[in-house]
């Protein structure tokens, strides 16, 4: 099966760039888009993540990432409503990736079991989990917990890559131009293609700014870069201005 990927901006954050780029560019303000990715192809309506429930915008945000859509508005661009969604694939369960889950009343949700453990009993260092956003779909039996790499549909495979969170899952998608990987960890393009001063230090990639183990995260980012035809960083601003990939 061949798919197309449509990035929908359903949130944004202004924060320290070092939250994306480990040991690099701390103190530099940066705007990231928060995406829900509509995967078009076949007979199922598929999303990767659902984004923020009440996204905010401002002149600074719009300059950096363009229009920020409410979940329903973003889906409507592609003729969809939340109840039309059949499958939601979660990269992880930090709140900004799952705040609209309960609106997808007819969907099945694929999540690594380690994310479910974290969302109910997060480590004190990780404040980004909020179980309130998944309790409804959990009580409805809509979640399929995963233990390992899983082919959700022909041409769509979830791959366990715990760089940013214990249950982080990257999503490998077959397109007309090869296999494209949406990362399950929060990075931007610079993590994959560092500037000369970082390359000069002997680093081929930059790990996520928030991570579990810095050495392992480095290796996971490098693996992602080497294993596929194209890597789509989960928060790269340039995709906010692209309607369809490829």
Backbone torsions as a table, in degrees:
resi	resn	phi	psi	omega
1	UNK	NA	139.4	178.7
2	UNK	-107.4	134.3	-177.5
3	UNK	-123.8	160.3	169.6
4	UNK	-120.9	148.3	-175.0
5	UNK	-113.6	125.7	179.9
6	UNK	-115.8	109.6	177.5
7	UNK	-75.4	128.2	176.9
8	UNK	-118.7	120.6	-179.5
9	UNK	-80.6	110.5	-177.9
10	UNK	-121.5	32.3	177.8
11	UNK	164.3	170.3	178.0
12	UNK	-162.9	154.3	176.8
13	UNK	-136.2	142.0	169.9
14	UNK	-109.3	117.3	179.4
15	UNK	-155.7	-172.3	-179.7
16	UNK	-69.4	129.7	-178.1
17	UNK	-59.3	-28.4	178.1
18	UNK	-60.1	-15.1	174.1
19	UNK	-67.4	-17.8	176.6
20	UNK	-102.2	-39.7	-169.5
21	UNK	-115.1	100.6	-176.0
22	UNK	-55.7	127.6	178.7
23	UNK	59.3	27.0	-175.6
24	UNK	-148.5	133.0	174.2
25	UNK	63.1	33.2	172.6
26	UNK	-65.5	143.2	179.5
27	UNK	87.1	0.5	-179.8
28	UNK	-102.2	118.9	179.6
29	UNK	-62.7	143.5	-176.6
30	UNK	-151.1	143.7	178.4
31	UNK	-110.2	127.5	174.8
32	UNK	-115.2	142.1	169.9
33	UNK	-81.6	150.9	172.6
34	UNK	-112.7	122.5	-170.8
35	UNK	-107.3	149.3	154.4
36	UNK	-114.0	126.5	-174.5
37	UNK	-101.8	116.7	176.8
38	UNK	-86.9	120.9	-179.0
39	UNK	-101.0	108.2	-175.4
40	UNK	-96.8	132.2	178.4
41	UNK	147.6	146.7	-178.6
42	UNK	73.8	-159.1	-175.4
43	UNK	-110.6	17.8	177.7
44	UNK	-120.3	142.3	173.1
45	UNK	-92.3	116.6	-169.3
46	UNK	-121.7	136.6	171.8
47	UNK	-121.5	147.0	164.6
48	UNK	-106.4	109.4	-177.4
49	UNK	69.4	160.9	-177.5
50	UNK	-122.9	-6.2	171.8
51	UNK	77.0	-160.0	-173.6
52	UNK	-90.3	144.2	-179.9
53	UNK	-72.7	-42.7	-178.0
54	UNK	-129.0	74.0	-176.2
55	UNK	-66.0	145.4	177.6
56	UNK	-106.7	159.6	177.2
57	UNK	-142.4	166.7	179.9
58	UNK	-164.6	172.4	177.4
59	UNK	-59.3	-41.1	-179.7
60	UNK	-65.0	-42.5	179.8
61	UNK	-66.7	-46.1	-178.3
62	UNK	-64.2	-33.7	177.2
63	UNK	-65.4	-35.8	-175.1
64	UNK	-84.8	-37.8	-173.2
65	UNK	-131.7	6.6	178.8
66	UNK	77.1	-154.3	-176.9
67	UNK	-71.1	136.3	174.5
68	UNK	-104.9	124.9	-174.6
69	UNK	-100.4	144.9	162.2
70	UNK	-68.9	155.4	-173.0
71	UNK	-52.5	-48.6	-178.6
72	UNK	-63.7	-38.4	179.1
73	UNK	-65.4	-42.3	-179.1
74	UNK	-64.7	-41.9	177.5
75	UNK	-66.7	-36.1	-178.0
76	UNK	-62.1	-26.2	175.8
77	UNK	-56.6	-28.2	-177.1
78	UNK	-112.5	20.5	175.6
79	UNK	72.1	26.5	-175.7
80	UNK	-119.2	157.1	170.5
81	UNK	-122.1	159.4	179.3
82	UNK	-53.4	-36.9	-178.9
83	UNK	-72.4	-10.0	177.5
84	UNK	-83.2	-12.2	-175.2
85	UNK	-75.5	127.8	-179.4
86	UNK	-94.7	-35.9	-175.1
87	UNK	-138.7	133.8	169.6
88	UNK	-119.4	125.1	176.5
89	UNK	-102.5	123.5	-179.2
90	UNK	-101.5	126.5	172.5
91	UNK	-67.6	-42.0	174.2
92	UNK	-168.2	179.0	-172.2
93	UNK	-112.7	24.6	167.6
94	UNK	-58.5	144.9	-167.2
95	UNK	-54.6	-36.8	-175.8
96	UNK	-72.5	-2.9	177.5
97	UNK	-106.3	-3.6	-174.1
98	UNK	-143.0	15.5	-172.9
99	UNK	-70.1	-17.8	179.5
100	UNK	-104.2	13.3	-176.4
101	UNK	-55.7	-44.6	-173.9
102	UNK	-64.3	-17.7	178.4
103	UNK	-75.9	-20.5	-178.0
104	UNK	-90.8	73.9	-168.3
105	UNK	-69.9	-19.8	-178.1
106	UNK	-107.3	9.4	-173.8
107	UNK	-93.8	153.6	166.1
108	UNK	-100.4	136.8	-176.6
109	UNK	-111.9	126.1	176.3
110	UNK	-101.4	121.5	-175.3
111	UNK	-142.5	139.7	174.5
112	UNK	-68.5	140.7	-176.2
113	UNK	-59.9	-28.4	179.1
114	UNK	-67.2	-28.8	176.3
115	UNK	-70.5	-36.3	177.4
116	UNK	-66.0	-37.6	176.0
117	UNK	-64.0	-43.6	-178.1
118	UNK	-66.6	-41.2	-175.4
119	UNK	-66.6	-27.4	178.8
120	UNK	-91.8	-20.5	-178.9
121	UNK	-147.3	66.6	-174.2
122	UNK	-70.7	152.1	172.8
123	UNK	-65.9	144.6	-179.3
124	UNK	-55.8	-27.7	-179.9
125	UNK	-74.5	-17.0	-176.0
126	UNK	-113.0	95.7	-176.5
127	UNK	-89.5	4.8	-171.7
128	UNK	-86.3	-1.3	178.3
129	UNK	-93.9	142.7	175.1
130	UNK	-146.6	105.4	-173.8
131	UNK	-64.7	-17.4	-179.5
132	UNK	-59.0	-27.2	-175.9
133	UNK	-79.4	-11.4	-179.4
134	UNK	-121.8	-3.1	-175.3
135	UNK	-61.8	-35.6	-177.8
136	UNK	-68.6	-48.1	-180.0
137	UNK	-69.2	-27.9	177.9
138	UNK	-69.1	-45.0	179.8
139	UNK	-68.6	-25.4	177.8
140	UNK	-82.2	-3.2	-179.3
141	UNK	71.4	28.8	-177.0
142	UNK	-88.1	-9.2	-174.4
143	UNK	-94.9	133.7	170.1
144	UNK	-109.2	106.5	179.7
145	UNK	-77.1	140.2	-178.6
146	UNK	-112.6	147.1	177.2
147	UNK	-108.0	-17.3	-171.9
148	UNK	-153.1	178.3	175.8
149	UNK	-55.8	137.0	-172.6
150	UNK	-142.4	131.9	171.4
151	UNK	-84.6	107.6	-177.4
152	UNK	-71.1	-43.9	175.9
153	UNK	-144.6	160.8	174.9
154	UNK	-54.6	121.7	-179.8
155	UNK	92.4	-0.8	176.6
156	UNK	-132.8	115.3	-177.1
157	UNK	-126.5	133.0	174.6
158	UNK	-93.9	131.9	-175.7
159	UNK	-124.0	124.7	-177.8
160	UNK	-69.8	117.1	179.5
161	UNK	-137.2	81.4	-173.2
162	UNK	-79.7	65.3	176.8
163	UNK	-87.4	-45.2	-173.3
164	UNK	-96.9	-37.2	179.0
165	UNK	-141.6	160.2	-176.4
166	UNK	-61.0	-31.1	-178.1
167	UNK	-111.6	23.5	-178.2
168	UNK	-59.9	131.2	-178.7
169	UNK	-124.8	118.3	171.4
170	UNK	-81.8	158.1	-173.8
171	UNK	-122.5	113.8	-179.6
172	UNK	-93.8	121.6	-172.0
173	UNK	-124.4	129.0	178.6
174	UNK	-81.9	121.8	179.0
175	UNK	-122.3	175.4	179.8
176	UNK	-67.1	-13.7	179.6
177	UNK	-114.2	21.5	177.1
178	UNK	113.4	-171.4	-179.7
179	UNK	-86.9	121.1	179.0
180	UNK	-108.6	139.1	-176.9
181	UNK	-114.5	115.4	168.9
182	UNK	-83.4	121.2	-174.7
183	UNK	-69.5	144.6	174.8
184	UNK	-87.9	2.9	180.0
185	UNK	-122.2	151.2	-170.7
186	UNK	-85.6	104.2	178.3
187	UNK	-139.9	172.7	173.0
188	UNK	-123.2	179.7	-176.7
189	UNK	-59.1	-34.2	-176.8
190	UNK	-63.8	-26.6	176.5
191	UNK	-63.3	-34.8	-178.8
192	UNK	-84.1	-33.1	-177.5
193	UNK	-130.0	80.2	-174.9
194	UNK	-65.6	157.4	176.5
195	UNK	-69.7	164.9	-176.3
196	UNK	-53.3	-37.0	-176.8
197	UNK	-66.3	-28.8	176.6
198	UNK	-79.6	-42.8	176.4
199	UNK	-59.4	-35.4	179.7
200	UNK	-66.7	-17.9	176.6
201	UNK	-87.2	0.1	179.4
202	UNK	90.3	9.7	179.4
203	UNK	-96.4	128.3	178.9
204	UNK	-87.1	-25.5	178.2
205	UNK	-141.9	169.2	174.7
206	UNK	-114.9	125.9	177.4
207	UNK	-64.9	162.8	174.3
208	UNK	-57.3	150.3	-179.8
209	UNK	-67.0	-30.9	172.8
210	UNK	-114.8	127.8	-170.7
211	UNK	-153.0	174.8	179.3
212	UNK	-95.4	-50.0	-179.2
213	UNK	-140.4	120.8	-171.0
214	UNK	-64.3	-39.9	-179.7
215	UNK	-66.2	-46.2	-179.2
216	UNK	-65.6	-39.6	179.6
217	UNK	-62.7	-41.1	176.6
218	UNK	-57.6	-47.5	-178.5
219	UNK	-64.4	-36.0	179.9
220	UNK	-68.2	-42.3	177.6
221	UNK	-63.0	-42.0	178.5
222	UNK	-63.5	-42.0	177.5
223	UNK	-60.4	-44.2	179.7
224	UNK	-59.5	-41.5	-177.7
225	UNK	-66.6	-32.3	-174.1
226	UNK	-91.0	-16.0	-169.0
227	UNK	-93.8	-5.2	-170.6
228	UNK	-144.7	170.8	-178.4
229	UNK	-74.8	-32.3	179.5
230	UNK	-154.7	136.6	176.4
231	UNK	-105.6	130.7	176.9
232	UNK	-106.2	105.3	179.4
233	UNK	-65.1	138.4	-168.7
234	UNK	-61.5	-24.8	-177.3
235	UNK	-128.6	27.3	-178.2
236	UNK	-71.7	120.8	-176.5
237	UNK	-58.6	-31.7	-174.8
238	UNK	-61.9	-26.6	-179.3
239	UNK	-74.6	-11.8	174.5
240	UNK	-67.1	-20.2	-177.9
241	UNK	-108.1	12.8	180.0
242	UNK	-115.7	126.1	-177.7
243	UNK	-76.8	-40.5	-171.0
244	UNK	-144.7	137.8	175.2
245	UNK	-120.0	130.1	-7.1
246	UNK	-80.4	NA	NA
